[in-house]
Amino acid sequence: MSGPVVKTVSPSGLAWRAFLKNRSAVAGLAVVAVFFLLALVGLVLTKGEHPVLNPREVRLPDRLKPPLAGPNRGAVPATSLPRLGVYLLGTDELGRDVFARMLEGGFVSLSVGFVAVGIATAIGIAMGGIAGYYGRSTIRIGPLPLLTIDTLIAGLIDVMLSFPQFFLILTVVAVLKPSIWNIMVVIGLTSWEGTARFVRAEIFSLREQEFILAAQAVGNRGQRMIWHHLVPNSLAPVLVSATLGVAGAILTESALSFLGFGVPPPNATWGNILSDGKRYIFDAPWLTLIPGTALLVVVLAFNLFGEGLREAFNPKLRQR
């Protein structure tokens, strides 16, 4: 007679269960999902030759309309009337629909966040993987003394971390032509250090594990060992770092746009909506409160989501 069947749960299953028990993390995930959906809706509704919601259309007779206010139908041509009948979030100093501009800005923020973090994560994984696996190998560069690869990469990480990141980005962006692609690349190239340190530390701990020694025994070496065995088993902290990095990239892009070094007009971003609204903070406070609140909620949601992932993937924190 066979004994009772014991169901085993995988580590990912345990992490998912722990994540679902964290209410703040689940709330953060829900807000992130809503933000992602609104960004996609914004892409559909605000792009094309004849968009449903036009974030660039100027209606001077309707300037500085408060939220839920209707247009001045006698002064505005019928073709320029808002499709929704009212301005859900009001208008700015040029009469442009703030709701349409917020939708467009949401897609810009999402694009910058994910592309910049993707670039930073790819560089960080590559640098951390090389440092962790080839760390003991030596290299000589010109007149410099003999160095290990790990010492060289760790020194490069320390040098990058010694510069104030935002001012470094601000300097590079000020020199380059204003462009959303330049913003993405510059943020990605200056924010890979955390991912590299995570991957390097994880590979150092994994390198002496039995399954890695077994993989080496059957002939796995070099790039195959890094990309097929070491990196896949060190991605949990990378996922957490990437989630938190998206929030940082959104904040950085908004700060650059607020200062006038970000995405050039007429493209709308939450940062330049906030910058335009600061001149009318008493006459039209919604121009400041709406993008500011959106930034607060989205960044907080990403941070709660990332913190929940960190606790779920860490067995020590999971047992508290």
Secondary structure as UniProt FT lines:
FT   HELIX           11..21
FT   HELIX           23..46
FT   TURN            55..56
FT   HELIX           60..62
FT   TURN            63..64
FT   TURN            67..68
FT   TURN            73..75
FT   HELIX           78..80
FT   TURN            83..84
FT   TURN            88..89
FT   TURN            93..94
FT   HELIX           98..133
FT   TURN            135..136
FT   STRAND          138..139
FT   TURN            142..143
FT   STRAND          147..148
FT   HELIX           149..162
FT   HELIX           165..175
FT   HELIX           180..189
FT   HELIX           193..206
FT   TURN            207..208
FT   HELIX           210..217
FT   TURN            218..219
FT   HELIX           222..225
FT   HELIX           226..230
FT   HELIX           232..234
FT   HELIX           235..259
FT   TURN            265..266
FT   HELIX           270..277
FT   HELIX           278..280
FT   TURN            281..283
FT   HELIX           286..313
FT   HELIX           315..318
//
